[in-house]
Amino acid sequence: RLLGKAIYDRHLLDIHLSPLLYKHLLGIKPGMNDLKAMDPVYFESLQWVMNNSIDGCDVLENFSVTRQLFGKSIEVELVPGGKDIPVTDNNKDKYVEALVAYECGKSTQSQLDAIRSGFFDLIPEETVKVFSMQELDLLINGKEDIDVDEIQSGCIYNGGYDINSKEVAYFWQAMKKWTVEERGNVLRFITGTSRVPLDGFDPVFTITKASDVGSGALPTAHTCFNQLVLPPYESLEQLVEKMQYA
């Protein structure tokens, strides 16, 4: 529900979830590459099983696995009656498929179902299925790359500033010379997050002229409105100094 609420409110979270979790939210079937990302050694052992004959080997016995559950060893059937189905060259592909399905979802099915249920309480499932995993990650976390020209093109000015004001020009010059980390700090100061939303800021990014303050004052911000309140600085160097201090 928290994930869904954040998307609904257009609030970026900056939490990097497993691609496997995104797949379950989007209804995408997990595959071998997901197991590889979780456990490369386990992946390699299954690759060996797929590429070599196992008839007569004691590597695998049946369609079940033994796992620890609260300190106790339990045998889990990968398919109904799996304890009585031996693994052979003829069915090893189905064994690997069932094992991947278990390790990448069925072993935590109740928890994944709870996440899906809470998420889709607030976000209609059909509206999310159009996204790829990468797009869903961007929707939740925002864009890591900070394109200054993109932010500048959507910015509005008020309080006496306009696109031609020298203080405005100083600000964009500073943003373009700063590193990505420094730009992120500026965005966090102004908007509450160091990232850029997938479809732009809402409310729009705003620069307002500070009233009744001198050029020595520090800038302030209203993160609820994505608004920077900028004093009338007299040079680029002064703006950089005050912004970095703030």
C-alpha positions in Angstrom: 0.0 0.0 0.0 2.9 2.3 0.7 4.3 1.8 -2.8 0.9 2.4 -4.3 0.3 5.5 -2.2 3.7 6.9 -3.2 2.9 6.5 -6.9 -0.6 8.0 -6.4 0.9 11.0 -4.6 3.8 11.3 -7.1 6.3 10.9 -4.2 9.6 9.4 -5.1 10.9 6.8 -2.7 14.5 6.0 -3.8 14.3 2.3 -2.9 15.8 -0.2 -5.2 13.6 -3.3 -5.2 14.6 -6.6 -6.7 13.7 -7.0 -10.4 12.0 -10.2 -9.4 9.6 -8.3 -7.3 8.8 -6.0 -10.2 8.1 -9.0 -12.3 5.6 -10.3 -9.8 3.9 -6.9 -9.7 3.7 -6.9 -13.5 2.6 -10.5 -13.8 5.8 -11.5 -15.7 7.0 -15.1 -15.3 10.4 -15.5 -13.7 13.2 -17.3 -15.6 16.7 -18.7 -15.3 18.3 -15.3 -15.4 16.4 -14.3 -12.2 17.8 -17.3 -10.4 21.3 -16.4 -11.7 20.9 -12.9 -10.2 19.9 -14.4 -6.8 22.4 -17.3 -6.7 25.0 -17.6 -9.5 26.5 -20.8 -8.1 23.0 -22.5 -8.0 22.4 -21.3 -11.5 25.7 -22.8 -12.8 24.8 -26.2 -11.2 21.4 -26.2 -13.0 23.1 -25.2 -16.2 25.3 -28.3 -15.8 22.3 -30.5 -15.3 20.7 -29.1 -18.5 23.9 -29.6 -20.5 24.9 -33.1 -19.3 23.3 -36.5 -19.0 22.2 -37.3 -15.4 20.9 -40.8 -16.0 22.7 -43.0 -13.6 24.0 -40.0 -11.5 23.1 -39.4 -7.9 23.1 -35.7 -8.4 19.3 -35.4 -8.3 16.7 -37.8 -6.9 13.2 -36.4 -7.3 11.0 -33.4 -7.9 11.4 -32.0 -4.4 13.9 -29.9 -2.4 14.9 -29.8 1.3 14.8 -26.4 3.0 15.1 -25.0 6.5 12.0 -23.6 8.1 12.4 -22.1 11.5 15.2 -24.5 12.3 13.6 -27.6 10.9 14.4 -29.4 7.7 11.3 -29.9 5.5 10.9 -31.5 2.1 9.0 -29.4 -0.4 7.4 -31.0 -3.5 8.0 -28.9 -6.6 5.0 -30.5 -8.3 2.1 -32.6 -6.8 3.5 -36.0 -5.9 7.0 -34.7 -6.6 8.7 -37.0 -4.0 7.7 -40.0 -6.1 8.8 -38.6 -9.4 12.5 -39.3 -10.2 14.5 -36.8 -12.2 15.8 -38.1 -15.5 17.2 -36.8 -18.8 13.6 -37.0 -20.2 12.1 -34.7 -17.6 15.0 -32.6 -16.3 13.9 -29.6 -18.2 10.5 -29.7 -16.3 12.4 -30.2 -13.1 14.5 -27.1 -13.7 11.5 -25.1 -14.7 9.6 -26.1 -11.5 12.7 -25.4 -9.4 13.1 -21.9 -10.8 9.4 -21.2 -10.2 9.8 -22.3 -6.6 13.0 -20.4 -5.8 11.8 -17.2 -7.7 8.3 -17.0 -6.3 6.5 -20.0 -4.9 8.8 -20.3 -1.8 7.5 -16.8 -0.7 4.1 -16.9 -2.4 2.1 -15.7 0.6 4.4 -12.6 1.0 4.3 -11.8 -2.7 0.6 -12.1 -2.8 0.3 -9.7 0.2 2.5 -7.2 -1.6 0.5 -7.5 -4.8 -2.8 -7.2 -2.9 -1.7 -4.0 -1.0 -0.2 -2.4 -4.1 -3.3 -3.0 -6.2 -5.6 -1.7 -3.5 -4.5 1.7 -4.6 -3.2 1.3 -8.2 -5.4 -0.4 -10.7 -3.6 -3.5 -12.0 -4.5 -2.9 -15.7 -2.8 0.5 -15.6 0.5 -0.9 -14.3 0.8 -3.8 -16.8 1.7 -1.5 -19.6 5.0 -0.7 -17.9 8.3 -2.6 -18.3 10.3 -3.4 -15.1 12.6 -0.5 -15.8 9.7 1.9 -16.3 8.1 0.7 -13.0 11.4 1.3 -11.2 11.5 4.8 -12.7 7.9 5.5 -11.7 8.7 4.5 -8.0 12.3 6.0 -7.8 12.6 8.6 -10.5 15.4 9.2 -13.0 18.9 9.0 -11.6 20.3 11.1 -14.4 19.6 14.8 -13.9 19.1 16.6 -17.2 19.4 20.3 -16.4 18.0 21.3 -19.8 14.9 19.2 -19.2 14.2 20.8 -15.8 14.9 24.3 -17.2 12.5 23.8 -20.1 9.6 23.1 -17.7 10.5 25.7 -15.0 8.3 28.7 -14.3 9.3 32.0 -12.7 7.4 34.5 -10.5 7.8 37.2 -7.8 9.7 39.4 -10.2 11.9 36.9 -12.0 11.6 35.8 -15.6 13.5 33.7 -18.0 15.9 36.6 -18.7 16.7 37.6 -15.1 20.4 37.5 -14.4 19.8 35.6 -11.1 17.9 32.9 -13.0 20.8 32.7 -15.5 23.3 32.3 -12.7 21.3 29.4 -11.2 21.1 27.4 -14.4 24.8 28.1 -15.1 25.6 26.7 -11.7 23.4 23.6 -12.2 25.2 22.8 -15.4 28.7 23.1 -13.9 27.9 21.0 -10.8 28.3 17.2 -10.6 25.4 14.8 -10.7 25.7 14.4 -6.9 25.7 18.2 -6.4 22.7 18.6 -8.6 21.0 15.9 -6.6 21.7 17.8 -3.4 20.2 21.0 -5.0 17.1 19.0 -6.1 16.7 17.5 -2.6 16.8 21.0 -1.1 14.2 22.3 -3.4 11.9 19.3 -4.0 12.7 16.8 -1.2 14.2 14.2 -3.5 17.5 14.0 -5.4 15.8 12.5 -8.5 13.6 13.7 -11.3 10.1 12.1 -11.7 9.5 10.0 -14.8 7.1 12.5 -16.3 8.4 15.8 -14.8 7.8 17.7 -11.5 4.2 18.2 -10.2 3.8 20.9 -9.0 6.1 22.3 -11.6 9.6 23.4 -10.7 9.5 27.1 -9.8 12.0 29.8 -9.1 10.7 32.8 -7.1 12.4 36.0 -6.2 12.9 36.5 -2.5 11.3 39.7 -1.3 12.7 42.1 1.4 16.1 40.4 1.6 19.5 41.5 0.6 22.0 39.7 -1.7 23.7 38.2 1.3 20.7 36.1 2.3 20.6 32.4 1.9 18.1 30.8 -0.6 15.1 29.0 0.9 12.8 26.4 -0.5 9.2 25.1 -0.3 9.5 21.4 -1.0 5.7 20.9 -1.1 5.6 23.2 -4.1 9.0 22.4 -5.7 9.8 26.0 -5.3 13.2 27.7 -4.9 13.1 31.2 -3.3 16.2 32.9 -4.7 17.6 36.2 -3.4 19.0 38.8 -5.9 22.6 37.6 -6.1 25.1 39.8 -7.7 27.3 37.2 -9.3 27.5 33.5 -10.2 30.2 33.0 -7.6 27.9 34.4 -4.9 25.0 32.2 -5.9 27.2 29.1 -5.9 28.5 29.9 -2.4 25.0 30.6 -1.0 23.4 27.6 -2.7 26.1 25.2 -1.5 25.9 26.5 2.1 22.1 26.2 2.1 
